[in-house]
């Protein structure tokens, strides 16, 4: 017959759980010590120029600059964290885009929250070898368009290596203003697409005084109101586009209409 009291059993279980957590943490530490990022470089490749509303491809490359092999996390499942900063007419903005892949976990184990890295086998990056991952830009920018502007995109690998690349999102009124109207009219409710379109349209026309657009879409807008507002924007664009220049992400009045000659 067991001589352990209920309290002793609880204490024993807690001690075993604590030992497990310490063992896991020690195991993660040993794994990190095996990793060798000396001479390993991360490179980010993106389109230099991207038209507004168009998707692009992101290529992330891990390169071993040494002739000897290096031990790294599997590149196809390692965590890549993307962020960006952008120059806007009224200043700069920075924001986190998204993390792709993950090498971490968090779970509840007997009421204890255990966190750490997934113990995946390390892989060998050959001397002067490369690992490469390619993603659509839309994977890192879920449910939104990048606003027109000049960006610096940043990517981090395993919280150790970082790389940057410039990206300019261009806006050409003749090509892209109709896209904004469609985004305003057909943007999926709850995704922020209609609000983004309205913000851009309002911002582009801010300096036009009484002729500027003042859009304020809500989730309560009926399909009839959305269609009517979009048609009004189309009428506004048809009546004003020949009189406007696009400068520094703003519309300004031309000194004379585009089709007028001396």
C-alpha positions in Angstrom: 0.0 0.0 0.0 1.3 3.5 -1.0 2.4 5.7 1.9 2.3 8.9 -0.2 -0.3 11.5 0.9 -2.3 13.4 -1.7 -0.2 16.5 -0.9 3.0 14.5 -1.5 1.7 13.3 -4.8 0.9 16.8 -5.9 4.3 18.0 -4.8 6.0 15.2 -6.7 4.1 16.0 -9.9 5.0 19.7 -9.6 8.6 18.8 -9.1 8.6 16.5 -12.2 6.9 19.2 -14.3 9.5 21.8 -13.2 12.3 19.4 -14.1 10.8 18.9 -17.5 10.6 22.6 -18.1 14.2 23.1 -17.0 15.3 20.2 -19.2 13.5 21.6 -22.3 15.0 25.1 -21.7 18.5 23.6 -21.3 18.0 21.6 -24.4 17.0 24.7 -26.4 20.1 26.5 -25.1 22.4 23.6 -26.2 20.7 23.7 -29.6 21.3 27.4 -30.0 25.0 27.0 -29.1 25.3 24.5 -32.0 24.0 27.1 -34.5 26.8 29.0 -36.2 25.9 32.2 -38.1 29.4 33.5 -38.5 30.0 33.9 -42.3 26.3 33.3 -43.1 24.5 36.2 -44.8 20.8 37.0 -45.3 19.7 38.8 -48.5 16.2 40.2 -49.4 15.3 40.8 -53.0 12.1 42.7 -53.9 10.9 44.6 -57.0 12.5 48.1 -57.1 9.3 49.6 -58.4 5.8 48.2 -57.9 2.6 49.7 -59.4 -0.1 50.4 -56.8 -2.3 47.4 -56.3 0.0 44.9 -58.0 1.4 41.9 -56.2 5.2 41.3 -56.2 7.6 38.5 -55.3 9.9 38.5 -52.3 13.0 36.4 -52.4 14.9 35.7 -49.2 18.3 34.0 -49.5 20.5 32.5 -46.9 24.1 32.2 -48.1 27.1 30.6 -46.6 30.1 32.8 -47.4 32.6 30.3 -46.1 34.1 27.2 -47.7 33.1 25.1 -44.7 29.5 23.9 -43.9 27.3 25.7 -41.4 24.6 24.3 -39.2 21.3 26.3 -39.4 17.6 25.8 -38.8 15.7 24.4 -41.8 15.2 27.4 -44.0 11.9 26.3 -45.4 10.2 26.4 -42.0 12.3 29.0 -40.1 10.5 32.1 -39.0 10.8 35.1 -41.2 9.6 38.4 -39.7 8.8 41.2 -42.1 8.5 44.9 -41.2 8.6 48.2 -43.2 9.0 51.9 -42.9 7.7 54.3 -45.5 8.2 58.0 -46.4 4.9 59.7 -46.7 4.1 63.4 -47.5 3.4 64.2 -43.8 6.4 62.2 -42.4 7.5 58.6 -42.0 5.6 55.5 -40.8 6.8 52.1 -39.7 4.8 48.9 -39.1 5.1 45.2 -38.8 3.9 43.2 -41.8 3.8 39.5 -40.9 5.9 36.6 -39.7 6.0 33.7 -42.2 6.7 30.3 -40.7 7.5 29.6 -37.1 10.1 27.7 -35.1 8.4 28.3 -31.7 5.6 26.8 -29.7 3.6 27.6 -26.6 1.4 25.0 -25.0 -0.2 24.3 -21.6 1.3 21.3 -19.9 -0.6 20.3 -16.7 -1.5 23.9 -16.1 2.1 25.2 -16.8 2.7 27.2 -19.9 5.7 25.8 -21.7 7.4 27.9 -24.4 10.4 27.3 -26.6 11.7 26.3 -30.0 10.5 23.3 -31.9 13.3 20.7 -31.8 13.6 20.3 -35.5 16.8 18.6 -36.9 19.4 21.2 -37.9 20.4 21.1 -41.5 23.8 21.7 -43.2 24.2 24.7 -45.4 27.1 23.7 -47.6 30.2 25.8 -48.1 29.3 28.7 -50.4 25.8 27.2 -50.7 22.5 28.9 -50.5 18.9 28.3 -49.3 16.2 30.4 -50.9 12.5 31.1 -50.1 10.2 33.0 -52.5 6.9 34.5 -51.3 4.2 36.7 -52.8 4.3 40.2 -51.2 0.6 39.7 -50.4 1.6 36.9 -48.0 3.4 39.4 -45.9 0.8 42.1 -46.3 -2.5 40.2 -45.6 -5.7 41.9 -46.5 -4.2 45.3 -47.5 -2.5 47.2 -50.2 0.7 49.1 -49.7 0.1 52.8 -50.0 2.1 54.7 -52.6 5.5 55.7 -51.3 9.1 54.8 -50.9 9.6 51.8 -48.5 12.4 50.1 -46.8 11.4 46.4 -46.2 13.2 44.5 -43.4 13.3 40.8 -42.9 14.7 38.9 -39.9 15.7 35.2 -39.8 15.6 33.3 -36.5 16.0 36.6 -34.7 19.7 36.6 -35.6 20.2 37.8 -39.2 18.6 40.8 -40.8 18.4 42.2 -44.4 16.8 45.3 -46.0 15.7 46.3 -49.5 14.1 49.4 -51.0 10.7 49.3 -52.7 8.8 52.1 -54.3 5.0 51.7 -54.8 4.1 54.1 -57.6 0.7 55.7 -58.3 -0.1 56.9 -61.9 -3.5 58.6 -61.9 -4.6 57.6 -65.4 -3.7 54.0 -64.6 -4.5 53.7 -60.9 -7.4 56.1 -60.0 -9.9 53.7 -61.5 -8.4 51.0 -59.3 -9.1 53.1 -56.3 -12.7 53.6 -57.3 -13.1 49.8 -57.7 -11.5 49.2 -54.4 -13.9 51.7 -52.8 -16.9 50.0 -54.5 -16.0 46.3 -54.3 -13.7 46.1 -51.2 -14.7 43.2 -49.0 -16.5 44.5 -45.9 -14.4 44.2 -42.7 -11.1 44.1 -44.5 -10.4 47.8 -44.4 -10.1 48.1 -48.2 -12.9 50.6 -48.6 -11.5 52.7 -45.8 -8.0 52.6 -47.4 -9.4 53.7 -50.7 -11.3 56.5 -49.1 -8.3 57.7 -47.1 -6.2 57.8 -50.3 -8.9 59.6 -52.3 -9.4 62.1 -49.6 -5.7 62.6 -49.2 -5.0 63.0 -52.9 -7.6 65.7 -53.3 -7.0 67.5 -49.9 -5.5 70.6 -51.5 -8.4 71.2 -53.9 -10.4 73.3 -51.5 -14.2 73.0 -52.3 -13.5 70.5 -55.1 -11.9 67.9 -52.8 -13.4 64.5 -52.1 -14.7 63.9 -48.6 -15.5 60.2 -48.3 -16.5 58.5 -45.0 -17.5 54.8 -45.6 -19.0 52.7 -42.8 -19.9 49.1 -42.4 -23.5 50.1 -42.4 -23.5 51.4 -45.9 -26.0 49.7 -48.1 -25.0 48.3 -51.6 -27.1 51.0 -53.1 -25.2 53.8 -51.3 -21.8 52.2 -52.1 -22.7 52.1 -55.8 -24.0 55.6 -55.8 -20.9 57.0 -54.0 -18.6 55.1 -56.4 -20.6 56.5 -59.4 -20.2 60.1 -58.0 -16.4 59.5 -57.7 -16.3 58.4 -61.4 -18.2 61.6 -62.4 -15.8 63.7 -60.3 -12.8 62.1 -62.0 -14.2 62.4 -65.5 -14.8 66.1 -64.9 -11.5 67.0 -63.1 -8.7 64.7 -64.4 -7.8 67.0 -67.4 -7.4 69.9 -64.9 -5.1 68.2 -62.4 -1.4 67.4 -61.9 -0.3 64.8 -59.5 2.6 66.0 -57.4 4.0 64.6 -54.1 1.0 62.3 -53.6 -1.4 65.3 -54.1 -3.6 66.6 -56.9 -3.0 70.2 -57.7 -4.8 72.4 -60.3 -3.0 72.8 -63.6 -2.3 76.4 -64.8 -4.2 75.4 -67.9 -6.1 72.2 -69.0 -3.9 69.5 -70.5 -5.7 69.6 -73.9 -5.5 73.4 -74.2 -2.8 74.8 -76.6 -1.6 78.2 -77.1 
